């Protein structure tokens, strides 16, 4: 068994950026996102599937839910388009995201990464009866540390921006958000 352990240590040292996790995995995250206007913010829960495509690149796709507080934030004056000014932690959203994660060489067991992708998001502000759909671009960066061969923990920060289309007298608008998430990742 010592030969197997030695071989695994050699693979771990020679595989840049991949930090020797299995080629497929699941990532769960808990965090917070900040929105405003037509972008939901609040507590955030994520679940993603990871698939290694090369030594440094991973497919990273899944679902996210954001749940914030309530309160009306929209008004319409003289038949003009509805204007909304929701707080940073208002509304709710569900999204499907598809992205590519690039793993970089790490130090001291910490492996930094960057992620770029696109999301399809449904957003709801129930107190204003406003629902919309958006297609934001997603940019994220973070770090993870492997605890053992099949488990890693980490954190990431994410910004997203893109067009949103809302009903009930609103207009096409910009979705702009920021979030931070603590991650637990498990090899399959």
Residue pairs with C-beta under 8 A, 6 or more apart in sequence:
8 20
8 149
11 20
12 19
12 20
15 55
16 55
16 56
16 105
17 55
17 56
17 102
17 103
17 104
17 105
17 106
17 111
18 52
18 55
18 56
18 103
19 103
19 106
19 111
19 144
19 146
19 152
20 146
20 149
21 52
21 146
21 149
21 150
21 152
21 185
21 187
22 149
22 150
22 187
22 188
23 51
23 52
24 49
24 50
24 51
24 52
24 187
24 188
25 49
25 50
25 185
25 186
25 187
25 188
26 47
26 48
26 49
26 50
26 185
26 186
26 188
27 46
27 47
27 48
27 49
27 50
27 60
27 62
27 183
27 184
27 185
27 186
28 45
28 46
28 47
28 48
28 183
28 184
28 185
29 44
29 45
29 46
29 47
29 48
29 156
29 181
29 182
29 183
29 184
30 43
30 44
30 45
30 46
30 181
30 182
31 43
31 44
31 46
31 179
31 180
31 181
31 182
32 41
32 42
32 43
32 44
32 89
32 179
32 180
33 40
33 41
33 42
33 44
33 66
33 158
33 177
33 178
33 179
34 41
34 88
34 89
34 177
34 178
34 179
35 41
35 42
35 66
35 68
35 86
35 88
35 89
35 90
35 91
35 176
35 177
36 85
36 86
36 87
36 88
36 90
36 176
37 84
37 85
37 86
37 173
37 174
37 176
38 84
38 86
38 123
38 125
38 130
38 132
38 164
38 166
38 170
38 173
38 174
38 175
39 86
39 91
39 123
39 164
39 175
39 176
39 177
40 66
40 68
40 86
40 90
40 91
40 92
40 93
40 123
40 124
40 125
40 177
41 66
41 68
41 87
41 88
41 89
41 90
41 91
41 177
42 66
42 67
42 68
42 69
42 89
42 90
42 91
42 92
43 66
43 67
43 68
44 64
44 65
44 66
44 179
44 181
45 64
45 65
46 62
46 63
46 64
46 65
46 181
47 62
47 63
47 64
48 60
48 61
48 62
48 63
48 97
49 59
49 60
49 61
49 62
50 58
50 59
50 60
50 101
50 185
51 58
51 59
52 58
53 59
53 100
56 102
56 103
56 104
57 100
57 101
57 102
57 103
58 100
58 101
58 102
58 103
59 98
59 99
59 100
59 101
60 97
60 99
60 100
60 101
60 115
60 117
61 96
61 97
61 98
61 99
61 117
62 96
62 97
63 94
63 95
63 96
63 97
64 93
64 94
64 95
64 97
64 119
65 92
65 93
65 94
66 91
66 92
66 93
66 94
66 95
66 179
67 92
68 87
68 89
68 90
68 91
68 92
69 87
69 89
69 90
70 90
70 126
70 127
71 86
71 87
71 90
71 127
72 127
72 128
73 84
73 85
73 86
73 87
73 90
73 125
73 127
73 128
74 82
74 83
74 84
74 85
74 86
74 125
74 128
74 130
74 170
75 82
75 83
76 82
76 83
76 169
77 83
81 169
81 170
81 171
82 130
82 168
82 169
82 170
82 171
84 125
84 128
84 130
84 170
86 125
90 125
91 123
91 124
91 125
91 126
92 123
92 124
92 126
93 121
93 122
93 123
93 124
94 121
94 122
95 119
95 120
95 121
95 122
96 119
96 120
96 121
97 117
97 118
97 119
97 120
97 138
98 117
98 118
98 119
99 115
99 116
99 117
99 118
99 138
99 140
100 115
100 116
100 117
101 113
101 114
101 115
102 113
102 114
102 115
103 111
103 112
103 113
104 111
104 112
104 113
104 114
105 111
106 112
106 143
109 145
109 146
110 143
110 144
110 145
111 143
111 144
111 145
111 146
112 141
112 142
112 143
113 141
113 142
113 143
113 144
113 156
114 139
114 140
114 141
115 138
115 139
115 140
115 141
115 142
115 156
115 158
116 137
116 138
116 139
116 140
117 137
117 138
118 135
118 136
118 137
118 138
118 162
119 134
119 135
119 136
119 138
119 160
119 162
120 133
120 134
120 135
121 133
121 134
121 135
121 136
121 164
121 175
122 131
122 132
122 133
123 131
123 132
123 133
123 134
123 164
123 166
123 175
124 130
124 131
124 132
125 131
128 168
129 168
130 166
130 167
130 168
130 170
131 166
131 167
131 168
132 164
132 165
132 166
132 167
132 170
132 173
133 164
133 165
134 162
134 163
134 164
134 165
134 175
135 162
135 163
136 160
136 161
136 162
136 164
136 175
136 177
137 160
137 161
137 162
138 158
138 159
138 160
139 158
139 159
139 160
140 156
140 157
140 158
140 159
141 156
141 157
142 154
142 155
142 156
142 157
142 183
143 154
143 155
143 156
144 152
144 153
144 154
144 183
144 185
145 152
145 153
145 154
146 152
147 153
149 187
150 186
150 187
151 184
151 185
151 186
151 187
152 183
152 184
152 185
153 182
153 183
153 184
153 185
154 182
154 183
154 185
155 180
155 181
155 182
155 183
156 180
156 181
156 183
157 178
157 179
157 180
158 177
158 178
158 179
158 180
158 181
159 177
159 178
160 175
160 176
160 177
160 178
160 179
161 174
161 175
161 176
161 177
162 174
162 175
163 172
163 173
163 174
163 175
164 172
164 173
164 174
164 175
165 172
166 172
166 173
